[in-house]
Amino acid sequence: MVGRKGQGVPSHSQRASLLKKLLTLPSLLDVCSLYGCIEDDAQGSATTICQAMVALRPQLELDLALKGPEIAENMENVCRACIHALSDMDYNASTALISVKEGVQYLYDSCLTLCAVLKSLPVAASCLLKRDTYLLAALGVLHDQLVPDLNSRMSSKGSLRKNKIC
């Protein structure tokens, strides 16, 4: 690292401060979501990058454990909002469908990111479940309620596509 003009190399504390700002949980999740689901050599690269990030900043494991319940709560809230929107489908189909579509896309992206985190950093599984099992409960709501409700609603009434809603 090169310091500002005339200052030379940054001190150890300055480098540590910079790493703390760069190596955050959101940046770890970004690396996983961007590179973790690619099947070729990039998967190895994502794993290498994630493991190096945790090696440089072990706090990321604790951050993951602390944020697990928040991630789970967010996913469960989105699931429940989608289920609620499905129940409103009879009254305002186009608005409900947009809400469901956006919610399902968000959940899909979230699940892909979580899968990529687990592929790239297997210790993440224990970190995400360290404090509680809310994440499993949130995924259960997705699997047990939202997906069947969505399937039922889409297959009933001759499909929404006939009505040119989707």
C-alpha positions in Angstrom: 0.0 0.0 0.0 1.2 3.4 -0.8 0.4 6.3 1.5 -0.6 9.8 0.6 1.9 11.9 -1.1 4.8 12.5 1.2 3.5 10.2 4.0 5.1 6.9 2.9 3.6 3.6 3.8 0.5 3.7 6.0 0.9 2.5 9.6 -0.3 -0.9 10.8 -3.3 0.7 12.4 -4.2 2.6 9.2 -4.0 -0.6 7.2 -6.1 -2.4 9.8 -8.7 0.4 9.7 -8.8 0.2 5.9 -9.3 -3.6 6.0 -12.1 -3.2 8.6 -13.9 -0.8 6.2 -13.4 -3.0 3.1 -13.9 -6.5 4.5 -17.5 -6.3 5.7 -20.3 -8.8 5.8 -22.1 -7.0 2.9 -18.9 -7.2 0.8 -18.6 -10.9 1.6 -22.2 -11.5 0.6 -21.6 -9.5 -2.6 -18.6 -11.7 -3.5 -20.7 -14.8 -2.9 -23.7 -13.6 -4.9 -21.6 -12.3 -7.8 -19.1 -15.2 -8.1 -20.4 -18.1 -6.0 -23.0 -19.6 -8.4 -20.7 -19.8 -11.4 -19.9 -23.4 -12.1 -16.5 -23.1 -13.7 -13.2 -21.8 -12.2 -14.9 -18.8 -10.6 -16.3 -21.0 -7.9 -12.8 -21.8 -6.7 -12.0 -18.1 -6.9 -15.1 -17.1 -4.8 -14.1 -19.7 -2.2 -10.5 -18.4 -2.2 -11.6 -14.8 -1.9 -14.1 -15.6 0.9 -11.7 -17.7 2.9 -9.0 -15.0 2.5 -11.5 -12.3 3.7 -12.3 -14.3 6.8 -8.6 -15.0 7.4 -7.8 -11.3 7.2 -10.8 -10.3 9.3 -12.1 -13.2 11.6 -14.8 -10.8 12.8 -16.8 -11.7 9.7 -17.7 -15.1 11.2 -19.1 -13.3 14.3 -20.9 -10.8 12.0 -22.5 -13.7 10.1 -23.7 -15.3 13.4 -25.1 -12.0 14.6 -26.9 -11.2 11.3 -28.3 -14.7 10.8 -31.6 -13.8 12.7 -31.9 -10.5 10.8 -31.5 -12.3 7.5 -34.1 -14.9 8.5 -36.6 -12.3 9.8 -36.3 -10.4 6.6 -36.8 -13.5 4.5 -39.8 -14.5 6.6 -41.4 -11.1 6.3 -41.0 -11.1 2.5 -42.6 -14.6 2.5 -45.5 -13.5 4.6 -46.0 -10.3 2.4 -46.1 -12.6 -0.7 -48.7 -14.9 1.0 -50.7 -11.8 1.9 -50.5 -10.5 -1.6 -51.7 -13.9 -2.9 -54.7 -13.7 -0.7 -55.5 -10.2 -2.3 -55.2 -11.6 -5.8 -59.0 -11.8 -6.2 -59.4 -8.0 -5.4 -56.5 -6.4 -7.1 -54.8 -9.0 -9.3 -52.2 -6.8 -11.1 -50.9 -5.1 -8.0 -50.8 -8.4 -6.1 -49.0 -10.1 -8.9 -46.4 -7.4 -9.0 -45.8 -7.7 -5.2 -45.6 -11.5 -5.4 -43.2 -11.4 -8.4 -40.9 -8.9 -6.7 -41.0 -10.8 -3.4 -40.3 -14.2 -5.1 -37.4 -12.7 -7.1 -35.9 -11.2 -3.9 -36.3 -14.6 -2.1 -34.8 -16.4 -5.0 -31.8 -14.0 -5.1 -31.4 -14.3 -1.3 -31.5 -18.1 -1.5 -28.8 -18.1 -4.3 -26.6 -15.8 -2.2 -27.0 -18.0 0.9 -26.2 -21.1 -1.2 -23.1 -19.4 -2.6 -22.0 -18.4 0.9 -22.3 -22.0 2.1 -20.4 -23.3 -1.0 -17.7 -20.8 -0.6 -17.4 -20.7 3.1 -18.8 -24.0 4.7 -18.2 -22.6 8.2 -21.0 -20.1 7.4 -23.6 -22.8 8.1 -22.6 -23.0 11.7 -22.3 -19.3 11.9 -25.7 -18.6 10.5 -27.3 -21.2 12.9 -25.1 -20.4 15.9 -27.5 -18.3 17.8 -30.8 -19.9 16.8 -32.7 -21.7 14.0 -34.7 -18.7 12.7 -33.1 -19.1 9.2 -34.4 -22.7 9.0 -37.9 -21.5 10.1 -37.9 -18.8 7.5 -36.9 -21.2 4.8 -39.7 -23.5 6.1 -42.3 -20.8 5.6 -41.0 -20.3 2.0 -41.1 -24.0 1.3 -44.3 -25.0 3.3 -46.5 -22.0 2.7 -45.5 -19.6 0.0 -44.5 -22.1 -2.7 -47.7 -24.3 -2.3 -49.9 -21.1 -2.1 -48.2 -19.7 -5.2 -48.6 -23.0 -7.1 -52.2 -23.3 -6.1 -53.1 -19.8 -7.1 -51.3 -20.0 -10.4 -52.9 -23.3 -11.3 -56.4 -22.4 -10.2 -58.7 -20.2 -12.2 -57.2 -21.4 -15.5 -53.9 -19.6 -14.9 -53.3 -15.9 -14.8 -51.6 -16.0 -18.2 -55.0 -16.4 -19.8 -56.0 -13.1 -18.3 -52.8 -11.5 -19.7 -51.8 -10.5 -16.2 -48.3 -12.1 -16.4 
